[in-house]
Amino acid sequence: MKRVLLVCVENSHRSQMAEAFARLLGGAAVEACSAGSRPSGVANPLAIAAMAEVG
């Protein structure tokens, strides 16, 4: 199994979206986690809408 850590500053959209795609595309072969160097604690509404568009 591959392990991937995806990091952005606020962990409010970029790394969370990347984590979702890594899990989706990697399946059981990938363990993905997202983090932020200064986490905002709130998900970006635009990221939520964008991910909803792709399912």
Secondary structure, 3 states (H helix, E strand, C coil): CEEEEEEECCCCCHHHHHHHHHHHHHHHHEEEEEEECCCCCCCCHHHHHHHHHHC
